[in-house]
Amino acid sequence: MFDDFFVRALVAGAGLAITTGPLGCFIIWRRMAYFGDTMAHSALLGVALSLLLNLNIILAVFVVATGVSLLLLLLQRTGSLSADSLLGILSHASLSVGLVILAFMTWVRIDLVSFLFGDILAVSEGDIDIIWGGGILVLLALVYLWRPLIASTVSEDLAEAEGLNPKRVRLIFMLLLALVIAIAMKIVGILLITSLLIIPAAAARRFSASPEVMAVLSSLIGVAAVVGGLYGSLKFDTPSGPSIVVAALLLFVLSLIPGRSSTDAASPHGGGT
């Protein structure tokens, strides 16, 4: 159906951007940018284990990212270190352990750059099916969990008083984030996943009057970044994954141009629920 590699890249990138838009909004609202970065870095450990144990890469990355999330929750309960310190330890440790495991696997030859920075131009029709299928599942889950997620973002105490179980909601959100990171790795790479989650949402916040509008606009900005980045990559012969992130950055910079006063209405903390 998609014979041209560039068309496949556009379709795959658009599917990913539509999915990361709403997730990125919650990452910004919950101030979880460093957490998303930590989960993305753990993806390399998942890649290493998948090659070592002959497992499916997407499944291995999902399991490892989920494991890192659960480990963070467990360590936070001890109260021995602050959350940002634990995130720093887990982020760099998982990335380094993954690199060390790959270094010991001398019988395996891999393109490490493609894992770190992605290779969207190499996606297949099977990859497109996975991206869109996984993306639809994530979006359906977000629609179902929208009210509990918004409520727990505003105040976990109030959400718990309403019987919404914010801890369970947070765990499900982590699982959704782990799934997106697993399917996004091949497109934008381990080091750039967080950028695609955060930058479009940050650009959308200035122009959004409600959380719902911000989620939709974030997806649209992400799609625009994918299209602009891919065409820029084709025209200037630059790496596709970083080009997409640069395009998203340009859109964010444009959103900062004076003309409309910024508003907190798009944030659950600002009363836009």
NORJO-V58783 format. One line per field, one symbol per residue. ss: DSSP state (H for helix, E for strand, L for the rest). A space follows every 10 residues. Layout:
ss = ???
//
This chain:
ss = LLLLHHHHHH HHHHHHHHHH HHHHHHHHHL LLHHHHHHHH HHHHHHHHHH HHHLLLHHHH HHHHHHHHHH HHHHHHHHLL LLHHHHHHHH HHHHHHHHHH HHHHLLLLLL LHHHHHHLLH HHLLHHHHHH HHHHHHHHHH HHHHHHHHHH HHHHLHHHHH HLLLLHHHHH HHHHHHHHHH HHHHHHHHLL LLHHHHHHHH HHHHHLLLLL HHHHHHHHHH HHHHHHHHHH HHHHHHLLLH HHHHHHHHHH HHHHHLLLLL LLLLLLLHHH LLL
//
